[in-house]
Amino acid sequence: MARVLHNLLLFMIRLALKIRVLGYWSLIYGYCALCTIVALLKLWWNIILRPTATFQWGIRETPPACLNDTSLGTHCYVRIKESGLRFHYVAAGERGKPLMLFLHGFPEFWFSWRYQLREFKSEFRVVAIDMRGYGESDLPLSTESYRFDYLVTDIKDIVEYLGYNRCCLVGHDWGGTIAWLFAIHYPEMVTKLIVLNCPHPSVFTDYALRHPSQLLKSSHFFFFQLPRFPELMLSINDFKALKGLFTSRSTGIGRKGRWLTAEDLEAYLYALSQPGALTGALNYYRNVFSSLPLSQNYVRSPVLLMWGERDAFLEQEMAEACRLYIRNHFRLNIISGASHWLQQDQPDIVNTLIWTFLKEGEGRKSYRN
C-alpha cells in the first residue's frame, strides 16, 4: 500500500511539473502570437498613412564625431582565443589602476557609458565594451551563440585579457542581467556590483508571471522571439521605433534630466543601422526563455542597485525584491523622475551614488588587482 501511494505521489508530482511547463510555454507562444497580431496591425496602418516612406531606411555610412571624442578614451580590440570572437571596447584611465567594467543594455553600445567614462577614469581603468552582437564587436549569426553561459564567459575572458582577476562590474538593462549572472557564477572576480534598472533574473521571472501589468510591459520579450519580423518593425520609417525608444515622452531620455542630442541619437542609429546589428541585439531575447529559471541565484558581492522611478519597461516593486538573493551589503537608490536610461538621463546623480558606494566598506584600496 505504501509503495502504491509513493508511486501515485511521484506520478502527481511529474504530472504537475509537466502541466506547469506546458502552461509556461503556452503563455509564451500565446502572448507571442498576440504581439504579432498587434505588430501586423501597426505595420498595416503605417503602410496606409505613409505608403512610400514605410519601407525606407538607410545604413549610416559615417560615424558622428562624438564616437571619436578622445576625452572618452581609446578604441581598442581584443580577440578571445576560446570563442574566436573579436570585441571592441573603449578604455580610459591609467593601466594598473582598479578595473571598472561597463556592460550596456538593449539597444545600446559602449557609448551609453560616456558620462561614466569621463567621471571615473581618474581613479579607475575604465572599460566600456560592445557586447557580442553589438557595435564593432563580432556578430555571431546563430541564435544559440547568445546563450547566457556564452555571454557570461565573454566577460570573464575580457577581464582576464585586460590583465585583471577581478573588477568593479557595472551593468544596465541587458548588461545588468549579464552582470548579475557573472557575479553569481564568478563571485571572486567581482569586488562590487553596480546595476542600473535591471532586476535580478529570478526576481524578474517570478514577478512577471504573477503580475500581468509587468507582463504587458515586457511584451517585447515575446514579440522579439519571431524571426526577421521584429528587425523589420524596428527599421521601418527610417528606424522610427528606435528613435522613439530614446526620445518619446513615454520612454525616452530627458523627461527630467539631460536630453539626448541629435548627434547622440545619430550615434545610436549609426551603430544599429549596420547590416545584422539588429539581429545580434535581438538574439539576446531569443534565448531568454530557455535559460530561465536559474540553477544558481545568490550574489555574494556588495551590490548597488539604482532604479529610475519612471522606468516605462520595469516596475519598481522588483527592485526591493532583489534583496532576497544578495548575501552581502545591498544598497537600493530610487531616482525620482528618472527614466529607464538612467546613466544617460541622470548622470550626475548616478555618478555621485556610485562614488558613495565605492567609498563604503573596505574603501577603494580593495579594488586593486
Secondary structure, DSSP 8 states (H G I E B T S, - for coil): -HHHHHHHHHHHHHHHHHHHHHHHHHHHHHHHHHHHHHHHHHHHHHHHH-TTTTT------S--GGGG-GGG-EEEEEE-TTT--EEEEEEES-TTS-EEEEE--TT--GGGGHHHHHHHTTTSEEEEE--TTSTTS---S-GGGG-HHHHHHHHHHHHHHTT-S-EEEEEETHHHHHHHHHHHH-GGGEEEEEEES---HHHHHHHHHH-HHHHHHTHHHHHTTSSSHHHHHHHHHHHHHHHHHHHSTTT-S-SSS----HHHHHHHHHHHTSTTHHHHHHTTGGGHHHH-S-S---B-S-EEEEEETT-SSS-THHHHHGGGGBSS-EEEEEETT--S-HHHHSHHHHHHHHHHHHHSTT-GGGG--
